[in-house]
Each structure stands twice: as structure tokens, then as C-alpha cells.
Amino acid sequence: MHKILSSDVFGDPRLPVAEELLEVNADVAPHSHAFFEIAVVVAGTAVHVSADGSRELSAGSIVVLRPGQWHGYSECSGLVVRNAYLGTDVFGLLSGATSPAAAHPAVQHAMRLLESDLAAAWTLDHLAAAVNLAPGYLVRLFGRAIAVSPMAYLQRLRAERAAGLLIETELPIATIGTLVGWPDPSHATRRFRAHFGLSPTRYREAFRP
């Protein structure tokens, strides 16, 4: 599955916000993003396809996607979409956090490190050292900013990336687990099921186009 990176849409990484108006005249293959996307249908119709199933879109429809979530469009007819792209740095704002810690540079840096190398054998101590903070303090900053711990955030990123690979590729489940940082197949299945409520095999059967 093609993954659109933050560097593809944000000209200035210090300001991870962008928007564009798209006229879609053909199907859009499933893909994922390394950032938030808010898509507002300006005109036309289409069918939006994602892990949540299929949904008919028309003028006024809104689609909100987290980093790592896959989606695509089919049956497009005169579809015009205005997309807003928001970097993971603004997660705290979207979650309603008001603490200054929501924009703490260390949280932003840690998110980017995890996003860029899911397969690494991350530990809390390793991540904290990479951003020059004590582990406990980094956990508190994450909690204030996005209401989850760094390791919980990593597990969500891994699960969503695995979901994209299950949909777009024929790779064995064990290979996908290794690519996202879950080299043990049994562990990968348990973590994936905890996130989506389905085993990787059932997820692929249910949502593969």
C-alpha cells in the first residue's frame, strides 16, 4: 500500500498544516497517510472504502482519518474534495488537550521517531533517551498531550500499518508482523486482535477490496 509521508505534503515541518482541492475523476486505490486528514466533499458522489466498510459520499460528507488508517474512493462521479492535512504534532489539539505539554517538542519528536521506524525494537527507555528525557516524564507528557502512553501510541501505529499491508499486499501475516515491529507471529496476532477485534486473517478476508 502506498503511504503518503508528512514530507510529501508539508513544505515546512515546523508548520505541519496543509490543504488542497482535488477533482477526482477515477477510482483512488487504498492508501494510508502519516498524518491526519479531514476530507470534505464539495461536489459529486463516490463510495468511500476503509476498514469501517463502504460509505456513500455526497456534497457535505466529511471523512476524518488518523495517521496510518487506510482508505480509498470508488464509483467517483464529479467528485470534488477539499482535504485538510494535519501533522501528528497537532494531535493534542484534536483530542481537546489544552495543556502546553500538548505541543511539547519532545512529544512531537518522539511521535516522528516512532512513525518513521515502526520495525525498531522500541522500548520506553530507548525512546526517552532518543528525546533526552526521563522515561517517567515522557510518559506524563504523552498522557497530557494525547491521553495515551508512548508505547500505547506505538502499538496503535503498528496495528494500523499492519492493517494497510493486509489490505494492499499478499504478504504473509508473519512478514507483515516483522515489518511493523511484531516479529513473533503469535504476539502479532494478539496485538492486532486487541486493536481491531479481528485476527489478521479475518481482517484481510473482511476488508480486502
Phi and psi restraints in degrees (value plus and minus 20) as a CYANA .aco file:
   2 HIS   PHI     -91.5   -51.5
   2 HIS   PSI     111.8   151.8
   3 LYS   PHI    -134.2   -94.2
   3 LYS   PSI     103.7   143.7
   4 ILE   PHI    -106.4   -66.4
   4 ILE   PSI     101.5   141.5
   5 LEU   PHI    -108.4   -68.4
   5 LEU   PSI     140.6   180.6
   6 SER   PHI     -78.3   -38.3
   6 SER   PSI     -58.7   -18.7
   7 SER   PHI     -86.0   -46.0
   7 SER   PSI     -37.7     2.3
   8 ASP   PHI     -95.7   -55.7
   8 ASP   PSI     -42.8    -2.8
   9 VAL   PHI    -142.2  -102.2
   9 VAL   PSI     -41.2    -1.2
  10 PHE   PHI    -124.2   -84.2
  10 PHE   PSI      89.5   129.5
  11 GLY   PHI     -85.1   -45.1
  11 GLY   PSI     -55.1   -15.1
  12 ASP   PHI    -142.0  -102.0
  12 ASP   PSI      89.8   129.8
  13 PRO   PHI     -81.2   -41.2
  13 PRO   PSI     -37.5     2.5
  14 ARG   PHI     -96.9   -56.9
  14 ARG   PSI     -34.8     5.2
  15 LEU   PHI    -150.2  -110.2
  15 LEU   PSI      58.5    98.5
  16 PRO   PHI     -99.2   -59.2
  16 PRO   PSI      41.5    81.5
  17 VAL   PHI    -157.5  -117.5
  17 VAL   PSI     113.7   153.7
  18 ALA   PHI    -174.0  -134.0
  18 ALA   PSI     143.4   183.4
  19 GLU   PHI    -170.7  -130.7
  19 GLU   PSI     137.2   177.2
  20 GLU   PHI    -177.5  -137.5
  20 GLU   PSI     135.1   175.1
  21 LEU   PHI    -126.3   -86.3
  21 LEU   PSI     103.7   143.7
  22 LEU   PHI    -137.6   -97.6
  22 LEU   PSI     113.5   153.5
  23 GLU   PHI    -121.9   -81.9
  23 GLU   PSI      98.2   138.2
  24 VAL   PHI    -128.8   -88.8
  24 VAL   PSI      94.2   134.2
  25 ASN   PHI    -129.7   -89.7
  25 ASN   PSI     -19.5    20.5
  26 ALA   PHI    -166.5  -126.5
  26 ALA   PSI     147.2   187.2
  27 ASP   PHI     -79.1   -39.1
  27 ASP   PSI     127.1   167.1
  28 VAL   PHI    -131.3   -91.3
  28 VAL   PSI      97.4   137.4
  29 ALA   PHI     -83.4   -43.4
  29 ALA   PSI     131.4   171.4
  30 PRO   PHI     -74.3   -34.3
  30 PRO   PSI     117.2   157.2
  31 HIS   PHI    -173.5  -133.5
  31 HIS   PSI     148.5   188.5
  32 SER   PHI    -150.5  -110.5
  32 SER   PSI     148.3   188.3
  33 HIS   PHI    -148.8  -108.8
  33 HIS   PSI     135.2   175.2
  34 ALA   PHI    -116.2   -76.2
  34 ALA   PSI       4.2    44.2
  35 PHE   PHI    -176.1  -136.1
  35 PHE   PSI     152.7   192.7
  36 PHE   PHI     -96.6   -56.6
  36 PHE   PSI     125.6   165.6
  37 GLU   PHI    -152.2  -112.2
  37 GLU   PSI     113.5   153.5
  38 ILE   PHI    -139.7   -99.7
  38 ILE   PSI      94.8   134.8
  39 ALA   PHI    -129.8   -89.8
  39 ALA   PSI     105.2   145.2
  40 VAL   PHI    -134.3   -94.3
  40 VAL   PSI     102.7   142.7
  41 VAL   PHI     -96.7   -56.7
  41 VAL   PSI      98.3   138.3
  42 VAL   PHI    -107.4   -67.4
  42 VAL   PSI     -58.5   -18.5
  43 ALA   PHI    -177.3  -137.3
  43 ALA   PSI     142.1   182.1
  44 GLY   PHI      62.3   102.3
  44 GLY   PSI    -192.9  -152.9
  45 THR   PHI    -158.0  -118.0
  45 THR   PSI     142.6   182.6
  46 ALA   PHI    -190.4  -150.4
  46 ALA   PSI     153.7   193.7
  47 VAL   PHI    -134.0   -94.0
  47 VAL   PSI     102.5   142.5
  48 HIS   PHI    -111.4   -71.4
  48 HIS   PSI     108.8   148.8
  49 VAL   PHI    -135.2   -95.2
  49 VAL   PSI     109.7   149.7
  50 SER   PHI    -175.0  -135.0
  50 SER   PSI    -195.4  -155.4
  51 ALA   PHI     -82.5   -42.5
  51 ALA   PSI     -39.5     0.5
  52 ASP   PHI    -103.9   -63.9
  52 ASP   PSI     -22.5    17.5
  53 GLY   PHI      89.3   129.3
  53 GLY   PSI    -179.5  -139.5
  54 SER   PHI    -124.3   -84.3
  54 SER   PSI     123.6   163.6
  55 ARG   PHI    -163.3  -123.3
  55 ARG   PSI     110.0   150.0
  56 GLU   PHI     -96.5   -56.5
  56 GLU   PSI     114.8   154.8
  57 LEU   PHI    -134.6   -94.6
  57 LEU   PSI     127.9   167.9
  58 SER   PHI    -169.2  -129.2
  58 SER   PSI     158.8   198.8
  59 ALA   PHI     -73.1   -33.1
  59 ALA   PSI     109.0   149.0
  60 GLY   PHI      78.4   118.4
  60 GLY   PSI     -34.1     5.9
  61 SER   PHI     -87.4   -47.4
  61 SER   PSI     127.1   167.1
  62 ILE   PHI    -148.9  -108.9
  62 ILE   PSI     115.5   155.5
  63 VAL   PHI    -141.9  -101.9
  63 VAL   PSI     109.4   149.4
  64 VAL   PHI    -140.2  -100.2
  64 VAL   PSI     108.8   148.8
  65 LEU   PHI    -148.8  -108.8
  65 LEU   PSI     116.8   156.8
  66 ARG   PHI    -105.3   -65.3
  66 ARG   PSI     142.1   182.1
  67 PRO   PHI     -75.7   -35.7
  67 PRO   PSI     114.2   154.2
  68 GLY   PHI      73.1   113.1
  68 GLY   PSI     -40.4    -0.4
  69 GLN   PHI     -90.7   -50.7
  69 GLN   PSI     119.3   159.3
  70 TRP   PHI    -117.3   -77.3
  70 TRP   PSI     132.4   172.4
  71 HIS   PHI    -183.5  -143.5
  71 HIS   PSI     149.5   189.5
  72 GLY   PHI    -182.6  -142.6
  72 GLY   PSI     157.1   197.1
  73 TYR   PHI    -148.5  -108.5
  73 TYR   PSI     121.9   161.9
  74 SER   PHI    -156.8  -116.8
  74 SER   PSI     146.6   186.6
  75 GLU   PHI      32.9    72.9
  75 GLU   PSI      23.1    63.1
  76 CYS   PHI     -93.8   -53.8
  76 CYS   PSI     113.3   153.3
  77 SER   PHI    -157.8  -117.8
  77 SER   PSI      84.0   124.0
  78 GLY   PHI      39.9    79.9
  78 GLY   PSI      10.8    50.8
  79 LEU   PHI     -94.1   -54.1
  79 LEU   PSI     107.3   147.3
  80 VAL   PHI    -146.2  -106.2
  80 VAL   PSI     103.6   143.6
  81 VAL   PHI    -146.4  -106.4
  81 VAL   PSI     113.2   153.2
  82 ARG   PHI    -121.2   -81.2
  82 ARG   PSI      98.7   138.7
  83 ASN   PHI    -124.0   -84.0
  83 ASN   PSI     116.0   156.0
  84 ALA   PHI    -134.1   -94.1
  84 ALA   PSI     110.9   150.9
  85 TYR   PHI    -134.2   -94.2
  85 TYR   PSI     111.1   151.1
  86 LEU   PHI    -149.9  -109.9
  86 LEU   PSI     107.3   147.3
  87 GLY   PHI     -87.8   -47.8
  87 GLY   PSI     143.1   183.1
  88 THR   PHI     -83.3   -43.3
  88 THR   PSI     -37.6     2.4
  89 ASP   PHI     -83.0   -43.0
  89 ASP   PSI     -42.2    -2.2
  90 VAL   PHI    -117.4   -77.4
  90 VAL   PSI      -7.1    32.9
  91 PHE   PHI     -76.5   -36.5
  91 PHE   PSI     -61.0   -21.0
  92 GLY   PHI     -80.4   -40.4
  92 GLY   PSI     -57.7   -17.7
  93 LEU   PHI     -86.0   -46.0
  93 LEU   PSI     -61.4   -21.4
  94 LEU   PHI     -89.1   -49.1
  94 LEU   PSI     -49.9    -9.9
  95 SER   PHI    -104.7   -64.7
  95 SER   PSI     -20.8    19.2
  96 GLY   PHI      68.7   108.7
  96 GLY   PSI     -12.5    27.5
  97 ALA   PHI     -89.7   -49.7
  97 ALA   PSI     120.1   160.1
  98 THR   PHI    -136.7   -96.7
  98 THR   PSI     -26.3    13.7
  99 SER   PHI     -88.6   -48.6
  99 SER   PSI     124.7   164.7
 100 PRO   PHI     -77.7   -37.7
 100 PRO   PSI     -42.2    -2.2
 101 ALA   PHI     -83.7   -43.7
 101 ALA   PSI     -38.8     1.2
 102 ALA   PHI     -79.2   -39.2
 102 ALA   PSI     -49.5    -9.5
 103 ALA   PHI    -129.8   -89.8
 103 ALA   PSI      -2.0    38.0
 104 HIS   PHI     -80.0   -40.0
 104 HIS   PSI     110.4   150.4
 105 PRO   PHI     -75.6   -35.6
 105 PRO   PSI     -54.5   -14.5
 106 ALA   PHI     -86.1   -46.1
 106 ALA   PSI     -57.3   -17.3
 107 VAL   PHI     -86.0   -46.0
 107 VAL   PSI     -64.5   -24.5
 108 GLN   PHI     -80.3   -40.3
 108 GLN   PSI     -65.6   -25.6
 109 HIS   PHI     -83.3   -43.3
 109 HIS   PSI     -64.3   -24.3
 110 ALA   PHI     -82.5   -42.5
 110 ALA   PSI     -61.3   -21.3
 111 MET   PHI     -79.8   -39.8
 111 MET   PSI     -64.5   -24.5
 112 ARG   PHI     -86.1   -46.1
 112 ARG   PSI     -57.9   -17.9
 113 LEU   PHI     -82.9   -42.9
 113 LEU   PSI     -66.1   -26.1
 114 LEU   PHI     -84.3   -44.3
 114 LEU   PSI     -63.9   -23.9
 115 GLU   PHI     -82.0   -42.0
 115 GLU   PSI     -56.6   -16.6
 116 SER   PHI    -100.6   -60.6
 116 SER   PSI     -35.8     4.2
 117 ASP   PHI    -169.3  -129.3
 117 ASP   PSI      52.7    92.7
 118 LEU   PHI     -85.6   -45.6
 118 LEU   PSI     -49.0    -9.0
 119 ALA   PHI     -96.5   -56.5
 119 ALA   PSI     -32.5     7.5
 120 ALA   PHI     -84.3   -44.3
 120 ALA   PSI     131.7   171.7
 121 ALA   PHI    -102.7   -62.7
 121 ALA   PSI      48.2    88.2
 122 TRP   PHI     -87.3   -47.3
 122 TRP   PSI     119.0   159.0
 123 THR   PHI    -147.7  -107.7
 123 THR   PSI     144.2   184.2
 124 LEU   PHI     -80.9   -40.9
 124 LEU   PSI     -62.4   -22.4
 125 ASP   PHI     -82.6   -42.6
 125 ASP   PSI     -61.6   -21.6
 126 HIS   PHI     -83.4   -43.4
 126 HIS   PSI     -66.1   -26.1
 127 LEU   PHI     -85.7   -45.7
 127 LEU   PSI     -63.7   -23.7
 128 ALA   PHI     -81.9   -41.9
 128 ALA   PSI     -60.4   -20.4
 129 ALA   PHI     -84.5   -44.5
 129 ALA   PSI     -55.6   -15.6
 130 ALA   PHI     -86.4   -46.4
 130 ALA   PSI     -45.6    -5.6
 131 VAL   PHI    -130.4   -90.4
 131 VAL   PSI      -8.4    31.6
 132 ASN   PHI      40.9    80.9
 132 ASN   PSI      24.7    64.7
 133 LEU   PHI    -153.4  -113.4
 133 LEU   PSI     138.3   178.3
 134 ALA   PHI     -90.4   -50.4
 134 ALA   PSI     121.8   161.8
 135 PRO   PHI     -72.3   -32.3
 135 PRO   PSI     -66.6   -26.6
 136 GLY   PHI     -82.5   -42.5
 136 GLY   PSI     -57.4   -17.4
 137 TYR   PHI     -89.0   -49.0
 137 TYR   PSI     -58.9   -18.9
 138 LEU   PHI     -83.2   -43.2
 138 LEU   PSI     -60.4   -20.4
 139 VAL   PHI     -80.3   -40.3
 139 VAL   PSI     -63.2   -23.2
 140 ARG   PHI     -85.0   -45.0
 140 ARG   PSI     -60.4   -20.4
 141 LEU   PHI     -84.3   -44.3
 141 LEU   PSI     -62.3   -22.3
 142 PHE   PHI     -82.8   -42.8
 142 PHE   PSI     -63.6   -23.6
 143 GLY   PHI     -80.2   -40.2
 143 GLY   PSI     -61.4   -21.4
 144 ARG   PHI     -90.4   -50.4
 144 ARG   PSI     -54.4   -14.4
 145 ALA   PHI    -102.6   -62.6
 145 ALA   PSI     -65.8   -25.8
 146 ILE   PHI    -151.7  -111.7
 146 ILE   PSI     -14.0    26.0
 147 ALA   PHI      47.6    87.6
 147 ALA   PSI      -3.1    36.9
 148 VAL   PHI    -158.8  -118.8
 148 VAL   PSI     143.6   183.6
 149 SER   PHI     -99.8   -59.8
 149 SER   PSI     143.7   183.7
 150 PRO   PHI     -77.5   -37.5
 150 PRO   PSI     -61.6   -21.6
 151 MET   PHI     -91.0   -51.0
 151 MET   PSI     -53.7   -13.7
 152 ALA   PHI     -87.0   -47.0
 152 ALA   PSI     -58.8   -18.8
 153 TYR   PHI     -82.6   -42.6
 153 TYR   PSI     -62.2   -22.2
 154 LEU   PHI     -82.1   -42.1
 154 LEU   PSI     -63.1   -23.1
 155 GLN   PHI     -82.7   -42.7
 155 GLN   PSI     -57.0   -17.0
 156 ARG   PHI     -86.9   -46.9
 156 ARG   PSI     -63.0   -23.0
 157 LEU   PHI     -78.9   -38.9
 157 LEU   PSI     -63.8   -23.8
 158 ARG   PHI     -84.3   -44.3
 158 ARG   PSI     -62.5   -22.5
 159 ALA   PHI     -83.9   -43.9
 159 ALA   PSI     -62.4   -22.4
 160 GLU   PHI     -90.5   -50.5
 160 GLU   PSI     -55.8   -15.8
 161 ARG   PHI     -87.4   -47.4
 161 ARG   PSI     -60.9   -20.9
 162 ALA   PHI     -81.1   -41.1
 162 ALA   PSI     -60.1   -20.1
 163 ALA   PHI     -79.8   -39.8
 163 ALA   PSI     -63.0   -23.0
 164 GLY   PHI     -82.1   -42.1
 164 GLY   PSI     -63.0   -23.0
 165 LEU   PHI     -86.9   -46.9
 165 LEU   PSI     -54.6   -14.6
 166 LEU   PHI     -84.0   -44.0
 166 LEU   PSI     -55.9   -15.9
 167 ILE   PHI     -96.4   -56.4
 167 ILE   PSI     -62.7   -22.7
 168 GLU   PHI    -112.4   -72.4
 168 GLU   PSI     -44.2    -4.2
 169 THR   PHI    -139.2   -99.2
 169 THR   PSI     148.7   188.7
 170 GLU   PHI    -121.9   -81.9
 170 GLU   PSI      -7.8    32.2
 171 LEU   PHI     -78.2   -38.2
 171 LEU   PSI     122.0   162.0
 172 PRO   PHI     -79.9   -39.9
 172 PRO   PSI     131.5   171.5
 173 ILE   PHI     -80.4   -40.4
 173 ILE   PSI     -57.5   -17.5
 174 ALA   PHI     -82.6   -42.6
 174 ALA   PSI     -59.2   -19.2
 175 THR   PHI     -86.1   -46.1
 175 THR   PSI     -62.8   -22.8
 176 ILE   PHI     -81.6   -41.6
 176 ILE   PSI     -62.3   -22.3
 177 GLY   PHI     -77.6   -37.6
 177 GLY   PSI     -63.6   -23.6
 178 THR   PHI     -83.6   -43.6
 178 THR   PSI     -60.6   -20.6
 179 LEU   PHI     -84.2   -44.2
 179 LEU   PSI     -50.1   -10.1
 180 VAL   PHI    -120.9   -80.9
 180 VAL   PSI     -14.3    25.7
 181 GLY   PHI      79.3   119.3
 181 GLY   PSI      -6.7    33.3
 182 TRP   PHI    -138.6   -98.6
 182 TRP   PSI      55.7    95.7
 183 PRO   PHI     -89.1   -49.1
 183 PRO   PSI     -42.6    -2.6
 184 ASP   PHI    -106.9   -66.9
 184 ASP   PSI      97.2   137.2
 185 PRO   PHI     -76.9   -36.9
 185 PRO   PSI     -61.2   -21.2
 186 SER   PHI     -85.4   -45.4
 186 SER   PSI     -62.6   -22.6
 187 HIS   PHI     -84.1   -44.1
 187 HIS   PSI     -61.4   -21.4
 188 ALA   PHI     -80.1   -40.1
 188 ALA   PSI     -63.7   -23.7
 189 THR   PHI     -83.9   -43.9
 189 THR   PSI     -62.5   -22.5
 190 ARG   PHI     -83.9   -43.9
 190 ARG   PSI     -64.7   -24.7
 191 ARG   PHI     -85.7   -45.7
 191 ARG   PSI     -60.3   -20.3
 192 PHE   PHI     -85.8   -45.8
 192 PHE   PSI     -64.9   -24.9
 193 ARG   PHI     -83.2   -43.2
 193 ARG   PSI     -56.7   -16.7
 194 ALA   PHI     -83.1   -43.1
 194 ALA   PSI     -50.8   -10.8
 195 HIS   PHI    -104.7   -64.7
 195 HIS   PSI     -64.6   -24.6
 196 PHE   PHI    -126.9   -86.9
 196 PHE   PSI     -31.6     8.4
 197 GLY   PHI      58.9    98.9
 197 GLY   PSI     -14.3    25.7
 198 LEU   PHI    -154.8  -114.8
 198 LEU   PSI     131.7   171.7
 199 SER   PHI     -90.6   -50.6
 199 SER   PSI     140.0   180.0
 200 PRO   PHI     -75.4   -35.4
 200 PRO   PSI     -59.9   -19.9
 201 THR   PHI     -82.7   -42.7
 201 THR   PSI     -67.1   -27.1
 202 ARG   PHI     -87.5   -47.5
 202 ARG   PSI     -55.4   -15.4
 203 TYR   PHI     -82.7   -42.7
 203 TYR   PSI     -65.3   -25.3
 204 ARG   PHI     -82.4   -42.4
 204 ARG   PSI     -63.3   -23.3
 205 GLU   PHI     -84.2   -44.2
 205 GLU   PSI     -57.4   -17.4
 206 ALA   PHI     -98.0   -58.0
 206 ALA   PSI     -55.5   -15.5
 207 PHE   PHI    -138.3   -98.3
 207 PHE   PSI     -26.6    13.4
 208 ARG   PHI     -86.9   -46.9
 208 ARG   PSI     107.9   147.9
